[in-house]
Amino acid sequence: KTVFSRTLKGDPGWNGKLAGPDLKAEIAALKQGDGAIFCFGGATLAQSLIAADVIDEYFFMITPNLQGSGKRLFAPRFNPLLLTLERSKQLDTGAVILHYRRNRAS
């Protein structure tokens, strides 16, 4: 477990480690393992990862309720990305999970 935080200092405990300040270097080091990294976090972390262009696949879960508030995932002045749909799955709840792969062919 690697923790990315701007506020946490020291040992995060529970068999984890605190990531260094260089996001691209930290992700490159993590990919040296089996190459698969799953990131769970909020819009701020996602925006940082998108800006560093280190995401290869995106999983979006669309739920059948609209909130209309909160931090935007794609901030203003976002550079468009080309994605290829790998698969989609509809859940019994009415939610849909979309799996996209980053298209780096351009």
C-alpha positions, 0 to 999 in steps of 0.5 A: 500500500502506497499512500499519496498525501499532501498532509500526512507525515511519517509512517502511515502504519497498517503495512503502508508507505508514504509516497515521495513528492515526485508523483511520476517517479513514484508511479514508475517505481510502483510499475516496476513490480507486476505493473498493475496499480489500482488507485482509490482516491478523490478528485484531487489525486485523480487530477494529479495523476491525469496531469502527470499522464501516468494512467493507462486505464480508467474505470468509471462507475456511473450511478443513477443519482445526480448530486450536482456538487463536489469537486470536478474530476476533469478540471477547467483547461483539461487536455483531452485524452483519447480513450478506447472502450474495453468493456462495460457492465450494467449492475442490478442497481442501475449503475454502469461500470465503464472500462477504458484504455488510454489510447497513446497511438497519436 
